[in-house]
Amino acid sequence: MKRGKNYKKMMKDLDRSKIYSLEEAIKKVKSLSYSKFTGTLELHAATVISKDKDPKSIKGGVSLPHSTGSKSVKVAVFTTPDRDKEATEAGADIVGLEKLMKDIKDGKIEFDVAIATPSVMPKIAVLGKELGPKGLMPNPKVGTVTDDIVSVVGEYKKGKQTFACDASGVIHMNVGKLDMDNEKLIENVHAAVSAIETAVGKGYMQAIRRFHLAPTMGPSVKVSYTKGE
């Protein structure tokens, strides 16, 4: 990948061999950011996955304790007609099972998160081709297949995000804005790591091989993570 002059300039001030504590890493990332806008703190974690397991099967969700300032997500709910009103009052942007399915089949996908009640999952299974590649298919592993519509819609409206491993086994997450207090970013990172541990089904030392933090624009730094710091 060809790097710009700003990136190369920041690299001169970075010892690539150094591994930072979490607090040091956050401070360093802030100093390495060269975007003209308020950048995001990105977490990149290489997970430890057995060879017989598909990395993309590792999925999860996390509600960060401190808002990242992200735009409000648009939520669609697949459920039976008698629960459409409940979903709408909970904050869902799109309801109406039959119309929603038709729109998706027609290529009209205008939502960021899809939630479904278990009873309609057999019916919407045909949408896997359209929603699967976009990571939008409701999935019990990330909590988007549920009978508790009110709570789950509320969580996503407040900023809950889902994540999944890429093909190489790395999880990428946004864990805050760079103008947030370091203490809040630290708490967000702890929440993100806990969510990754849950998704992988192991503690940090067994779940994560390498851990980096990076700004939206700028080089990444290696992190020596300790849960209690």
Backbone hydrogen bonds in HBPLUS format (Angstrom, degrees):
<---DONOR---> <-ACCEPTOR-->    atom                        ^
c    i                          cat <-CA-CA->   ^        H-A-AA   ^      H-
h    n   atom  resd res      DA  || num        DHA   H-A  angle D-A-AA Bond
n    s   type  num  typ     dist DA aas  dist angle  dist       angle   num
A0008-LYS N   A0004-GLY O   3.09 MM   4  6.38 164.3  2.11 152.4 156.7     1
A0009-LYS N   A0005-LYS O   2.91 MM   4  6.04 147.5  2.01 141.9 150.7     2
A0010-MET N   A0006-ASN O   3.06 MM   4  6.34 156.1  2.12 146.0 151.4     3
A0011-MET N   A0007-TYR O   3.00 MM   4  6.26 147.6  2.11 147.4 157.0     4
A0012-LYS N   A0009-LYS O   3.26 MM   3  5.49 141.5  2.42 100.3 110.2     5
A0013-ASP N   A0010-MET O   3.08 MM   3  5.56 145.9  2.20 109.6 118.6     6
A0014-LEU N   A0011-MET O   3.15 MM   3  5.07 163.2  2.18 106.2 108.5     7
A0018-LYS N   A0015-ASP O   3.07 MM   3  5.56 155.5  2.13 114.3 121.5     8
A0020-TYR N   A0222-LYS O   2.91 MM 202  6.09 165.2  1.93 146.9 143.5     9
A0224-SER N   A0020-TYR O   2.70 MM 204  5.75 166.6  1.72 154.5 156.4    10
A0025-ALA N   A0021-SER O   2.77 MM   4  5.90 156.8  1.82 155.2 162.4    11
A0026-ILE N   A0022-LEU O   3.05 MM   4  6.31 159.0  2.10 152.2 156.2    12
A0027-LYS N   A0023-GLU O   3.19 MM   4  6.43 163.8  2.22 148.5 152.5    13
A0028-LYS N   A0024-GLU O   2.88 MM   4  6.09 156.3  1.93 149.1 156.4    14
A0029-VAL N   A0025-ALA O   2.81 MM   4  6.01 161.1  1.84 153.2 158.2    15
A0030-LYS N   A0026-ILE O   3.10 MM   4  6.30 159.7  2.14 147.1 152.0    16
A0031-SER N   A0027-LYS O   3.22 MM   4  6.52 149.4  2.32 140.9 148.6    17
A0031-SER N   A0028-LYS O   3.05 MM   3  5.12 117.6  2.46  95.8 111.1    18
A0032-LEU N   A0028-LYS O   2.99 MM   4  6.24 130.6  2.24 143.4 157.6    19
A0032-LEU N   A0029-VAL O   3.05 MM   3  4.99 132.8  2.28  95.2 108.7    20
A0034-TYR N   A0217-MET O   3.18 MM 183  6.00 157.6  2.23 147.7 154.2    21
A0178-LEU N   A0039-GLY O   2.93 MM 139  5.59 169.4  1.94 149.4 148.7    22
A0041-LEU N   A0176-GLY O   2.73 MM 135  5.36 170.6  1.74 151.6 154.7    23
A0175-VAL N   A0041-LEU O   2.89 MM 134  5.65 173.1  1.89 170.9 172.9    24
A0042-GLU N   A0214-ALA O   2.74 MM 172  5.11 175.4  1.74 168.3 167.3    25
A0214-ALA N   A0042-GLU O   2.96 MM 172  5.11 147.4  2.07 140.7 147.9    26
A0043-LEU N   A0173-MET O   2.73 MM 130  5.13 171.6  1.74 161.2 164.1    27
A0173-MET N   A0043-LEU O   2.91 MM 130  5.13 158.0  1.96 148.0 153.5    28
A0044-HIS N   A0212-HIS O   2.98 MM 168  5.18 166.2  2.00 152.4 151.3    29
A0212-HIS N   A0044-HIS O   2.90 MM 168  5.18 166.4  1.92 152.2 156.8    30
A0045-ALA N   A0171-ILE O   2.93 MM 126  5.20 162.2  1.97 149.5 154.3    31
A0171-ILE N   A0045-ALA O   2.84 MM 126  5.20 164.0  1.86 145.8 148.4    32
A0046-ALA N   A0210-ARG O   2.86 MM 164  5.05 156.2  1.91 142.8 150.5    33
A0209-ARG N   A0046-ALA O   2.61 MM 163  5.39 155.8  1.67 161.7 170.7    34
A0210-ARG N   A0046-ALA O   3.43 MM 164  5.05 153.8  2.50 125.3 132.1    35
A0047-THR N   A0169-GLY O   2.92 MM 122  5.63 168.0  1.93 158.8 158.3    36
A0048-VAL N   A0207-ALA O   2.77 MM 159  5.13 150.7  1.85 131.2 133.6    37
A0053-LYS N   A0050-SER O   3.03 MM   3  5.55 160.6  2.07 122.3 124.2    38
A0057-SER N   A0054-ASP O   2.87 MM   3  5.50 163.5  1.90 122.4 127.8    39
A0058-ILE N   A0055-PRO O   3.05 MM   3  5.73 167.0  2.07 119.9 124.1    40
A0165-CYS N   A0058-ILE O   3.09 MM 107  5.72 151.7  2.17 155.9 162.1    41
A0060-GLY N   A0163-PHE O   3.00 MM 103  5.45 154.9  2.07 149.5 149.1    42
A0163-PHE N   A0060-GLY O   2.89 MM 103  5.45 154.9  1.95 146.6 146.9    43
A0062-VAL N   A0161-GLN O   2.85 MM  99  5.56 155.6  1.91 158.4 166.6    44
A0161-GLN N   A0062-VAL O   2.94 MM  99  5.56 163.4  1.97 155.1 155.5    45
A0112-ASP N   A0074-LYS O   2.72 MM  38  5.16 156.8  1.77 138.9 146.9    46
A0113-VAL N   A0074-LYS O   3.20 MM  39  6.48 152.7  2.28 156.1 156.5    47
A0093-ASP N   A0075-VAL O   2.82 MM  18  5.33 144.6  1.95 142.0 153.8    48
A0094-ILE N   A0075-VAL O   3.13 MM  19  6.47 149.5  2.22 150.0 151.2    49
A0076-ALA N   A0113-VAL O   2.91 MM  37  6.27 166.1  1.93 162.5 166.9    50
A0115-ILE N   A0076-ALA O   2.87 MM  39  6.24 161.8  1.90 157.8 163.5    51
A0077-VAL N   A0094-ILE O   2.93 MM  17  6.33 159.3  1.97 167.7 172.2    52
A0078-PHE N   A0115-ILE O   2.72 MM  37  6.14 162.5  1.75 160.2 165.5    53
A0117-THR N   A0078-PHE O   3.08 MM  39  6.57 150.4  2.17 167.6 176.8    54
A0083-ARG N   A0080-THR O   2.85 MM   3  5.67 166.8  1.87 130.3 134.8    55
A0084-ASP N   A0081-PRO O   3.23 MM   3  5.29 168.0  2.25 107.6 111.3    56
A0087-ALA N   A0083-ARG O   3.04 MM   4  6.35 157.2  2.10 151.1 157.0    57
A0088-THR N   A0084-ASP O   2.91 MM   4  6.18 160.0  1.95 153.2 158.7    58
A0089-GLU N   A0085-LYS O   2.92 MM   4  6.10 165.8  1.94 154.5 157.9    59
A0090-ALA N   A0086-GLU O   3.06 MM   4  6.20 131.7  2.30 135.7 148.3    60
A0090-ALA N   A0087-ALA O   3.17 MM   3  5.05 129.7  2.43  91.1 104.8    61
A0092-ALA N   A0087-ALA O   2.98 MM   5  5.49 161.3  2.02 151.5 145.8    62
A0091-GLY N   A0088-THR O   2.99 MM   3  5.23 149.8  2.09 103.4 113.0    63
A0100-LEU N   A0096-GLY O   2.87 MM   4  5.83 162.1  1.90 163.2 169.4    64
A0101-MET N   A0097-LEU O   2.94 MM   4  6.11 158.9  1.99 151.8 157.1    65
A0102-LYS N   A0098-GLU O   3.02 MM   4  6.25 158.8  2.07 147.1 153.0    66
A0103-ASP N   A0099-LYS O   2.85 MM   4  6.07 164.7  1.88 154.5 158.5    67
A0104-ILE N   A0100-LEU O   3.08 MM   4  6.25 159.1  2.12 146.3 151.5    68
A0105-LYS N   A0101-MET O   3.03 MM   4  6.26 161.2  2.06 149.3 154.2    69
A0106-ASP N   A0102-LYS O   2.95 MM   4  6.21 137.5  2.14 143.2 155.4    70
A0106-ASP N   A0103-ASP O   3.10 MM   3  4.99 125.4  2.42  91.0 105.6    71
A0108-LYS N   A0103-ASP O   2.74 MM   5  4.98 155.0  1.80 156.6 147.7    72
A0107-GLY N   A0104-ILE O   2.93 MM   3  5.02 158.9  1.98 107.5 112.6    73
A0116-ALA N   A0144-THR O   2.85 MM  28  6.30 161.3  1.88 161.6 167.7    74
A0146-THR N   A0116-ALA O   2.89 MM  30  6.32 146.3  2.00 151.7 160.8    75
A0120-VAL N   A0117-THR O   3.11 MM   3  5.98 156.8  2.17 127.4 132.2    76
A0121-MET N   A0118-PRO O   3.21 MM   3  5.37 157.2  2.27 107.4 114.3    77
A0123-LYS N   A0120-VAL O   3.06 MM   3  5.35 121.6  2.41 105.3 119.7    78
A0124-ILE N   A0120-VAL O   3.07 MM   4  6.40 156.2  2.13 157.9 165.2    79
A0127-LEU N   A0124-ILE O   2.88 MM   3  5.53 165.6  1.91 121.1 125.8    80
A0128-GLY N   A0125-ALA O   3.18 MM   3  5.72 161.9  2.21 119.3 120.7    81
A0130-GLU N   A0127-LEU O   3.05 MM   3  5.43 124.9  2.37 107.0 120.3    82
A0131-LEU N   A0127-LEU O   2.85 MM   4  5.98 174.7  1.85 169.7 171.6    83
A0132-GLY N   A0128-GLY O   2.75 MM   4  4.90 146.0  1.86 126.2 137.1    84
A0134-LYS N   A0131-LEU O   3.16 MM   3  5.37 132.1  2.41 103.6 116.6    85
A0136-LEU N   A0131-LEU O   2.98 MM   5  4.94 161.8  2.02 148.9 144.2    86
A0135-GLY N   A0132-GLY O   2.92 MM   3  5.16 161.5  1.96 113.6 119.4    87
A0142-VAL N   A0139-ASN O   3.15 MM   3  5.76 147.8  2.26 114.8 122.3    88
A0144-THR N   A0139-ASN O   3.16 MM   5  5.33 148.6  2.27 148.4 140.4    89
A0143-GLY N   A0140-PRO O   3.19 MM   3  4.81 155.4  2.26  93.9 101.2    90
A0152-VAL N   A0148-ASP O   3.26 MM   4  6.43 174.9  2.26 160.4 162.0    91
A0153-VAL N   A0149-ILE O   2.94 MM   4  5.91 168.5  1.95 157.3 161.0    92
A0154-GLY N   A0150-VAL O   3.11 MM   4  6.11 158.1  2.16 141.6 148.3    93
A0155-GLU N   A0151-SER O   2.96 MM   4  6.23 147.8  2.06 145.1 153.7    94
A0156-TYR N   A0152-VAL O   3.15 MM   4  6.45 163.6  2.18 153.2 155.7    95
A0157-LYS N   A0153-VAL O   2.97 MM   4  6.18 152.9  2.04 150.7 159.0    96
A0158-LYS N   A0154-GLY O   3.08 MM   4  6.23 131.8  2.32 137.9 149.8    97
A0158-LYS N   A0155-GLU O   3.17 MM   3  5.17 133.0  2.40  93.4 106.2    98
A0160-LYS N   A0155-GLU O   3.00 MM   5  5.53 159.6  2.04 139.3 138.5    99
A0159-GLY N   A0156-TYR O   3.14 MM   3  5.10 160.4  2.18 100.3 105.9   100
A0166-ASP N   A0170-VAL O   2.91 MM   4  5.48 150.7  2.00 137.2 144.5   101
A0169-GLY N   A0166-ASP O   2.95 MM   3  5.33 165.7  1.97 117.5 121.4   102
A0180-MET N   A0177-LYS O   3.05 MM   3  5.64 163.1  2.07 121.6 123.8   103
A0184-LYS N   A0181-ASP O   3.10 MM   3  5.39 122.3  2.45 103.4 116.9   104
A0185-LEU N   A0181-ASP O   3.11 MM   4  6.46 157.3  2.16 153.2 160.0   105
A0186-ILE N   A0182-ASN O   2.87 MM   4  6.11 153.6  1.94 151.7 159.1   106
A0187-GLU N   A0183-GLU O   3.11 MM   4  6.37 158.7  2.16 143.3 148.2   107
A0188-ASN N   A0184-LYS O   2.97 MM   4  6.24 151.7  2.05 144.2 152.3   108
A0189-VAL N   A0185-LEU O   2.91 MM   4  6.18 156.3  1.97 149.4 155.4   109
A0190-HIS N   A0186-ILE O   2.96 MM   4  6.28 161.7  2.00 152.7 157.5   110
A0191-ALA N   A0187-GLU O   3.07 MM   4  6.31 156.4  2.13 145.0 150.9   111
A0192-ALA N   A0188-ASN O   2.93 MM   4  6.20 154.0  2.00 147.9 155.4   112
A0193-VAL N   A0189-VAL O   2.86 MM   4  6.12 162.7  1.89 159.0 162.9   113
A0194-SER N   A0190-HIS O   3.00 MM   4  6.21 159.5  2.04 147.7 153.4   114
A0195-ALA N   A0191-ALA O   3.06 MM   4  6.29 150.9  2.15 142.8 150.4   115
A0196-ILE N   A0192-ALA O   2.99 MM   4  6.32 148.2  2.09 145.7 154.6   116
A0197-GLU N   A0193-VAL O   2.89 MM   4  6.20 159.1  1.94 153.6 159.1   117
A0198-THR N   A0194-SER O   3.02 MM   4  6.30 154.4  2.09 144.1 150.8   118
A0199-ALA N   A0195-ALA O   2.98 MM   4  6.22 156.2  2.03 144.0 150.5   119
A0200-VAL N   A0196-ILE O   2.89 MM   4  6.11 161.6  1.92 157.3 161.5   120
A0201-GLY N   A0197-GLU O   2.75 MM   4  5.70 141.4  1.90 140.5 152.3   121
A0202-LYS N   A0197-GLU O   3.20 MM   5  5.35 134.3  2.42 140.8 147.6   122
A0206-GLN N   A0203-GLY O   3.07 MM   3  5.51 130.1  2.32 110.8 123.8   123
A0207-ALA N   A0203-GLY O   2.79 MM   4  5.75 131.3  2.03 151.4 166.2   124
A0207-ALA N   A0204-TYR O   3.06 MM   3  4.97 131.9  2.30  96.0 109.8   125
A0208-ILE N   A0204-TYR O   2.96 MM   4  5.70 165.1  1.99 161.1 158.5   126
A0223-VAL N   A0211-PHE O   2.88 MM  12  5.54 154.8  1.94 167.9 161.5   127
A0213-LEU N   A0221-VAL O   3.06 MM   8  5.55 152.7  2.14 150.5 158.7   128
A0221-VAL N   A0213-LEU O   2.84 MM   8  5.55 155.1  1.90 158.4 166.6   129
A0229-GLU N   A0226-THR O   3.20 MM   3  5.73 169.9  2.21 119.4 122.6   130
